[in-house]
Amino acid sequence: MHMSLPIDEVIGDLRAALRQAGRVVLMAPPGAGKTTRVPLAILPDVTGKIVMLEPRRLAARAAAERMAATLGERVGETVGYRIRGDAKVGKATRIEVVTEGILTRMLQSDPELTGIGALIFDEFHERSLNADLGLALAWEAREALRDDLALIVMSATLDAGPVAALLNDAPIVSSEGRAYPVETRWLDTPVKKDKRFDAATCDLIERAVSETEGGVLVFLPGEGEIRRVASALRLPDDCHVHTLFGAMEMKAQRAAIRPAETGRKVVLATSIAETSLTIEDVRVVVDTGRARRARFDPGSGMSRLVTEPVSRAEAEQRRGRAGRVAKGTCYRMWTRGEEGALPAFPPAEIEVADLAPLALELALWGAGDGEGLAFLTPPNPGVLAEARALLTDLGALDATGITEHGKTLARLPLHPRLGHMLVLAGKAAAPLAALLGERDPLPRPAPVDLTLRLSALDRPGERNANRGVVDRIRQETKRLARLTRDAPAMSAAEMAALAYPDRVGLRRKGDQPRYVLSGGKGAVLADDDPMAAARLIVVTDTDGNPR
């Protein structure tokens, strides 16, 4: 017998609405149980498979495992998952949890979604670009080809009205209940300007541990902050510190999720822990109020990671993690007065992302600039036009639409730039494509030369490279090499120029290492960088800051 959850009270309403309208928007607060209850609940009503979209790989695996355990089965029987580089599905699988790129490929390869009876978009409030695109494509497929396809959009914090309107006035089902109450504790005074972020975080964690009982979940912006805080924390001997971020080994991720065998567990996590994961025995949340996001600057044509305050919706999502297993407490590293200055919601990814991958998917769908598709937030026409211009330069688009080369790029699990390089340069480009799709393996500050990073893949010890990152790049290299063929040898610079034809830099006259890029932009190297005297460079990344 499984424990009751708040979502159980509205399951009957959800099933009735789905039978009547074929589409539902489900609103339920964090911890209500929607991720693992809803697919199993609607299974008797659906002919064919149920495919549920999860934004994150760790959450997709965890959701499939929890549902399979509810049925007393192993993953791959009634419930399976399919994520990049890993799948556990069988002939009898009825519920398949997938990540975003997988759903897009399903829709593009078979718009009728043969054999699929229902699509569930979980955690839609995260507003990832692929979720927005997936819903737009699924809605058009439903309207044109599959009026029997059931659609459920699930969210914890999003305004349901616009989503329901987008889906032709879909019924809204709301679950008001929370598993357990959560007390919120703010700072009395703002963190002093001269106090380091890591020190302020450690102080608040140590306070939370001293004032409460049970597991502690701490939200930090990224892996760097997690590692620094982990090394600086001074906690009682019975506290066991775990880390949780997307790039970790699966074994370490599982250790962070499982209950502590003895003592108290303190989990230092990125926003990966905000949604769809139940981290066992957590009763306390410490929220540092920061999030790291990728933002694309159309002016420079570059994406960069920025650290910024969380939105009120994200803070509420994080707070909810404290009330999943018992009455909880949430510590916020800001004052009640500062909370009013936080934005209501985070930006939708479609508003801040590089739109080249989206433009390629739209061209493959035959939608051009996306007009007529049901986007909750339509893509910016100017940014989309720039993305289409890049794809034209790469040979993926021409005056008539997508080319055969473009169709090849769309099938590759890479940004179109890197896919273009892999297709033309062959297997030898696989390490560089994998490297450019991953975080920098070298510790900061490090010289900018890409060949140093490529050599670190073979000899990570020489450059003190991050072993975990190196292992991921090696694994991805093997996977990408299987997707292409051999080709004539090229240097790393020649391969990079294939991916970034608009970022070949010619050194300006003068003492400072300033470069004019082939696309018309500019770039600056540090004066002491070993490449500062180079006449020609290829720029694959910048910090995005004006000089």
Secondary structure by P-SEA (a helix, b strand, c coil): cccccccccaaaaaaaaaaaccbbbbbbccccccccccccccccccccbbbbbbccaaaaaaaaaaaaaaaccccccccccccccbbbbcccccbbbbcaaaaaaaaaacccccccccccccccccccaaaaaaaaaaaaaaacccccbbbbbbbccccaaaaaaaacccbbbbbccccbbbbbbbbcccccccccaaaaaaaaaaaaaaccccbbbbbcccaaaaaaaaaaccccccbbbbbbcccccaaaaaaaaccccccbbbbbcccccccccccccccbbbbccbbbbbbbcccccbbbbbbbbbcaaaaaaaaacccccccbbbbbccccccccccccccccccccccaaaaaaaaaaacccccccccccccccaaaaaaaaaaaaaacccccccccaaaaaaaaccccaaaaaaaaaacccaaaaaaaaaccccccccccccaaaaaaaaaccccccccaaaaaaaaaaaaaaaaaccccccccaaaaaaaaccccbbbbccccccccccccccccccccccccccccbbbbcccccccc
